[in-house]
Amino acid sequence: MFHDRNDAANQLAERLKTYQGQHPLVLAIPRGAVPMAKVIAARLGGDMDVVLVRKLRAPQQPELAIGSVDESGWTYLADHAGQYGADADYIEAEKRTQMETIRQRRARYTPIRAPINPTGRIVIVVDDGLATGATMISALHGLRASQPARLVCAVPVSPPDTLDKVAGLADEVVCLAAPAYFQAVGQFYRSFPQVDDDAVIDILKGA
């Protein structure tokens, strides 16, 4: 159990201290991981930015991810997507919806500069926890194409089977807890408030 995202970020930074002084690029999956990335980047002496990906929502169950899409449009579909009534037409429409959200967020989050180039950098991708792992899978896939020197996935908590899914996409996976009983990421935090766009923008301006 973590007190809050700040507590989780400090614990992750301790586990990642081997990268201290190597000027890593810490990338947050918005929005919950953004304040965490700020803490980790400061502790490690690195840069922070966001990696924009969105989950594809199941029909009638918007909290359930059936896949994800990254900023380039590359799409990951989970094996269970069809079980929830997600046919090709639905998936294409949902992809368009989420790509538009990504475009809007990029315009708001980094209006006066381009995303920091990950090529040749140690890149640490942070989220506040994994459930299905869909958004992390898209993030890692997209970043691998940019040829980072090393690609690290860092999360406070994840189900064991999800860790298995992402392990092959990163050079290293750092996870503080992998409980067998897992319902939602928020159950492992005493305080788990929503992080809104204004908070994200303020953090990125400060970075």
N, C-alpha and C positions, 0 to 999 in steps of 0.2 A: 504494500500500500504506500503510495506517494502522497505527501501532503498536498502538493500542487505541481503545476508544470515547472515552476522554478526549482523545486526540490528535485524533480526528475532530471532536469537539465544539468544541475550540478553533479548529480550522481553519474550521468552519462559522461560529462566532461572529465570526471575522475578516471573513468574507464578508458577514455580516449586520450589521456595525457601523453601517450607515446607520440602523438602528432603535434604536441606543443613545440613552438619554435619553427615548425615547418610550413607556416603560413597556409593552412588548409582553407578551402572554400567550403563553408557550411551552408547547405541549401535546405530550406524548410519547405515542407508540403503545407500550403496554407489550408486553414488559417491557424489552427491550434498550435502547430509546431513553430510558428514564427517567433514568439517570445522565447522559446527554448533555444532556437538557433542563435539568437542574440547573446544569450548567456554562454553557450558553448563556444561561439566564435571569440568572445571576449576572453574566456578562460584559456583558449588555445592560441590566442594571438593570430587569428585568421580573419577572413572576410565572410560576410553573410549575404545571402540573397534568397530568392524563392525559386522553386522549380514548380511550374504550373501544370498540374494534372487534375483530372476530375473523374470521379467514379461515374459509371453508367448505372442508373437506378433500375431496379426491377419494376415491372408493371404493378401498380397498386401498392408497392412496398418501397417507398423512396429511401428508406434507411438501409435497404439491402443492396449491396453492390453485386452486379452481375458481370462487371468488367470495368474498364477505365480507358481514358484517352489522354494522350499527352499533347503538348503544344503544337507538334508537327502534324497531328492527326492520326498517329499510329494508335491502333486500338488493341487492347487485350480483352478477351472474352473468357470468363470462367467456365469450367466444365458444366456447371449447374445452370447456365443462363437459360437454356431451353426449357428447363423444368418449371420456370416461373412465367412462361408465356411470352418470352422475348423472341419474337420472330425477326426476320431480316429487316422488315419495314420499321418495326418498333426500334430496333437497335440503331438504324440509320437516323431516325428522327431524334432519338435520345443523344446520339453522338453530335448532331448539329446543335442541339440545345446546349450541351456541355462545352462545345468548342466556342460558342458565342460567349458563354460565361468566362472562359479562359481569355478570350480577346478583351473583354471588358476589364477583367482583373489586371491584365498586363498594362492596359492603358492607364488604369488608376494607380497601380503599384509602382511602376517605373516610368513615369511620363517623360522624364528629362534625361534618361540614360538607358543604354542597352543592358540586357542581362550580363552579368559577369561571365566571361568566357571560361569554361571549365577545362579546356584542352591543356594537358600537361600538368594539371593541378591535382593535389590530393583533394578529393571531393567527398564530403561527409553528408549524406542525405538523412535528414532528421524528420521523424513524425512523433506525435505524442502517444502513439501506440498503433499496433496493427490489429485488424480483425480478419477480413478476408485477404488483406495484402494487395488488393487490386491497384490502388493508387501508387503504392511503392513499386510494384512491378513495372508500371508505365514509366515512373520517374527513373528507375535504374536503367531500363531499356533505352530511353531517350538519351540519357547521359553517357551511356557506354559508347554511343555513336560519336560523341564529341571527343573521345580518346583521352579521358583523364589519366593521370599517372597511376592513381589508385582510387577505387570506388568503394566507399564504405557505407553500409546501411546501419543507422544507429537509432534504436527505439527503446523506450523504457519497458514495454510489455508487449507480448504477442502470444497467440496460441502456438504450440510446437509445430503443428502441420503447416501453418502459414510461414514460419521461419524456414521450413524445408523448401517452400515454393520460391522464396526470394534468395536463398543461399547461392544458387547457381548464377545469379545476376550480379552479384557483388564480389569484390575481392575479400571482403571481411564483413561479417554481420556481428554487431554488438547489441545484445539485448539483455537487460537487467533481470527480467523475470519472464518465464514461459510456463504459466500455470496450465494444468490440464483442464481445469474448470474455468471456462471463459464465456461470458455472455456479451460484454461490451467493454470498450476501453475505459469508459468513465467509472466502472465499478472499482478500479484500482487507484482512484484518486479521491482524497477527502474533499478537495475543492477542484471543480472541473467546469469553470464558467465558459461560455462561448467567447470566442475572440472575433471581434467584428472587423470590417474592412478599415475603419478609421484607425483602429489600434495597429493593424498591419502597416498602414501607410506611415504612421508616426514612427514606428520602429525602423522601417526601411529608410526614412528620411534621416534618422539618427545614424544609421549605418553608413 
